[in-house]
Amino acid sequence: MAKFVKVATKSELPAGSGKVVDVEGKEIALFNMDGTFCAIDNICKHQGGPLGEGYLEGAVVTCPWHGWEYDVSTGACQTNPAVKQAQFNVKVEGDDILIEV
């Protein structure tokens, strides 16, 4: 059975922004893509940069360290198509944002 953990509220994450959240010891990058919430592994596959601190434009986040780009809705790397970030299911209940663990 799926277990969802509350990680944030909608009011904490304005449209077009991202945030690093901790889900049972794992760093996850949570994004608000104009009202659609997406979550991927926070650690960039290139050199470990924090994706949740990156710049989000549309569905693409740019790693703040070296500019690698990822589609936050799929985890696919735009810079290197052979690379993909893990994705996590997200659901919203009222103002609460929850991620599946």
Secondary structure, 3 states (H helix, E strand, C coil): CCCEEEEEEHHHCCCCEEEEEEECCEEEEEEEECCEEEEEECECCCCCCEHHHCEEECCEEECCCCCCEEECCCCEECCCCCCECCEECEEEECCEEEEEC
